[in-house]
């Protein structure tokens, strides 16, 4: 079920109505009833792709619910285990019951995994206090990373191992199993991991209510592509009453509209340009390769940030506040600034749960550089099971290290953005933009050889001046400009006004005080709405990050 599909609009309209009716008619039990509805609606939303996906998220939820209580408490969480196993069994039966004749192996596997989980937890209880806390944490980490590794990376590592042996003349026959990748598994795996880790660090208390925790894990607005929300930030919102506030609902709807516009009117219309260029770089002209790289740079930003805006807008309409995931990243002047603005929930997660535990910058420069490079390498691998993603992560790790060695961030901080200093900041931005384009070329290409061909073609186009001599280039450049220049104009305004949410629906009092400004705001809103309707690309296209 996609945000940009008719079925989702129908689903959310019914969900939104019932959600706030529960708040009105069951005021004394509003939190519990609304959380139950969120859980049911989220599982319906997620199971729309494939009902088997529900077994994995239910297993991860059951495990981390028990492990969270086990990490925090000195007593054997017997009641929690019973509730978790009952929850897992109910989800399995409801998801696979109608097709049990063909899906019984999945049902048996899910119930068997639940029984094994209960046995392991019973064994953990024989350990002493500190060892028991570590064992619960280790169980959570191993189960979540084990599921992620099996479903996302098993085939990749197996194929890479076979290829490595074959390259030295050794024939290795390993099992090649095609495993369906559950959408969003990378996102909710990191989300549930942070829950048990934060409890182990004594930064939060575990949830006693399984429904609250399960609703937090499966919250449909951000389930399949983030933001990756920490439990200490989002879970308390599930435990507190949500109020029907017209202003929040309006601003949430406008934020959703802006995200939808970026997705269907910009990203989806730029996709054919990028796809044509990267389909076979060796058959693409240099100038069209440049168009393809720039088109993908805007496509992935509008696609992913558009999803994040829609997720935040939907959540706000339901009374929740999700973290900002994008903050105008293409204005960045350095790699560190880029990662403070791009996919903020992932970069901050990697910083807090990987870079800092590795030692951060506390143990000398060499180890700091090692930690930076390793963190970005794993960040690249998180994006997908392919060498291009690993190399993309290594590339970003390398430029982070080089910038840190050169102390460019510190120099920019000491230089004013005016007078002679303006040239330094503009030069830094231009260089970072070029590095970003190189990185996205590595990210988008199907293989490393194709990425190198694409980069070579771009270099040839720029150095030879062939960019302005080909008619196909002028046609595609016109298409690229048509869809990107309005976005650039809006983002320049957002950057200098420091106002990310620029769509506003003025009330009557504001219209009377500033009629011209209100007129412009209404027309801007109308332009975005008409753009989403009339410029929408044909068909319903998935979001890029659903594959990660």
C-alpha positions, 0 to 999 in steps of 0.5 A, a space after each residue: 500500500 503506497 502513500 501515492 495510491 488511491 487505496 491508501 487515500 481510502 484507507 487513511 480516510 477511514 482510519 483517520 475518522 475512526 481514530 478520532 471517533 474513538 477519542 471522542 466516544 471512549 475518552 476514558 480509554 482513548 489511548 488504549 483503543 487508539 493504540 489498538 487501532 494503530 496496531 491493527 491498521 499498521 498490520 493491515 497496511 504492512 500485510 498489504 504487500 505480503 502477509 508473510 512479512 507480518 511474521 517477521 515484524 511480530 517475531 521482532 516485536 515479541 522478542 524485543 518486548 521481552 528483552 526490554 523487560 529482561 534487560 531492565 528488571 531483576 525478575 523472570 518476565 513470565 507474564 511478558 513471555 506469555 503475552 509475547 507468545 500469544 501475540 505472535 501466535 495470534 498474528 501468525 494465525 490471522 495472517 496465514 490462517 486463510 491460506 494455511 493449506 499453502 503457507 503452513 511451513 511459514 506458520 510452523 516456522 513462526 510458532 517454532 521460533 516463538 517456542 525456541 525464543 521462550 526456551 532461550 529466555 528460560 535459560 537466560 534466567 539461570 544467569 546472574 544479574 549483570 550477565 543476565 542483562 547482557 544476555 537479554 541484550 545479546 539475544 535482541 541484537 542477534 535475533 534482529 541482525 540475524 533476521 536482517 542478515 538472512 533476508 537482506 544479505 544471505 544471497 549477496 554474501 553467498 554469491 560474493 563468496 562463490 565469485 571469490 573462489 571461482 576467481 582463483 580457480 576453485 569451484 565452490 557450490 553454495 546454496 543459492 536461495 532467492 529470498 524475498 526482501 521484506 519492505 522496511 526491514 532495515 528501518 524497523 530493525 534499527 528502531 527496535 534495536 535502539 529500544 533494547 540498547 537504550 534500556 540497557 544504557 538506562 536511558 529509558 524504562 521498558 514498556 509494560 504494555 505490549 500493545 503500546 510497544 507493538 504499535 510503536 514498532 509498526 506505526 504505519 506512517 514511518 514503518 517502511 522508510 522511516 524516519 528511524 524513531 528512537 523509542 525514548 522519543 516516540 514511545 512516550 507519545 503512544 502512552 500519552 493522550 492525543 488531542 484533536 487539534 485543528 492547527 496540527 491537522 492542517 499543517 500535517 495535511 499541508 506537509 503531506 501535500 508538499 511531500 506528495 508533490 515532490 514524489 509524484 510531480 518531480 521524482 517520478 518525472 525525473 526517473 525516466 531521465 535517470 533510468 535511460 542514462 543508467 540502463 547501459 552507460 556504455 551506450 549513453 552519450 556523455 552529455 546525456 550521462 550528465 543529465 542522468 546523474 543530475 536527474 537522479 540526484 534530484 530524484 532520490 532527494 525528492 523521492 526520499 524526502 517526499 516520503 519523510 514529509 508525508 510520514 511526518 504529515 500523516 503522523 502529525 494528523 494523528 497527534 504524533 511528532 516525528 523527527 525531521 529527516 531532511 534539512 536542505 542537504 544540497 546546501 551542504 559545504 562539507 561531508 559532515 554537514 551533509 550527513 547532518 542534513 541528509 537522512 538525519 535519523 540514520 546518520 544520528 543512529 549510526 553515530 550513537 550506536 556504532 561510531 561512539 561505541 567504537 570509540 568515536 574521537 576519544 582514542 587518537 586521530 588514527 582510531 577516529 579516522 578508522 571509526 569514521 570510515 567503518 561507520 560509513 562503510 556499514 552505513 553503505 551496506 545498510 542501504 543494500 546488498 550490493 558492492 555499489 552501496 558498500 563502495 558508496 559508503 566507503 567513498 563518503 567515509 574517505 571524504 569525511 576523513 580527508 575533510 577532517 584531516 584538512 580541518 575544512 569544517 573548522 576553517 569555514 566556521 571561522 570565516 564569515 559568509 561575507 566579503 572575501 569569505 563568501 568566495 570560500 563558502 561558495 567554493 566549498 559548496 561547489 566542491 561538495 556538490 561535485 562530490 555528492 554527484 560522484 557519490 550518487 553515480 556510485 549509488 545508482 549504477 548497477 555495478 562498479 564497472 558501470 559506475 566508472 563508465 558513467 563517471 568517465 562519460 561525465 568527465 568527458 562531457 565537462 572537459 570537452 564541452 560536448 554538453 551544449 552541442 547535442 539536440 537530445 541534451 537540450 531536450 532533456 535539459 529542458 525537461 530537467 529544468 522544468 521540474 527542478 528549477 521551481 524546487 530550487 527556487 523554493 529551497 533557496 527561499 527556505 534556506 535563507 528564510 530558515 522556514 522548512 514548512 512554507 505552505 500555510 493556510 492563513 486564517 481570517 484574521 491574517 487575511 484581514 491584516 495582510 491581504 497581499 501576503 495571504 493572497 500569495 500564500 493561497 496561490 502558492 498552495 493552489 500551485 502545489 495542489 495543481 502541480 500534484 494533480 496535473 504534473 503527476 507522472 503516469 502510474 503509481 511508482 514505489 519509493 526508492 528506499 522501499 528496496 533498502 
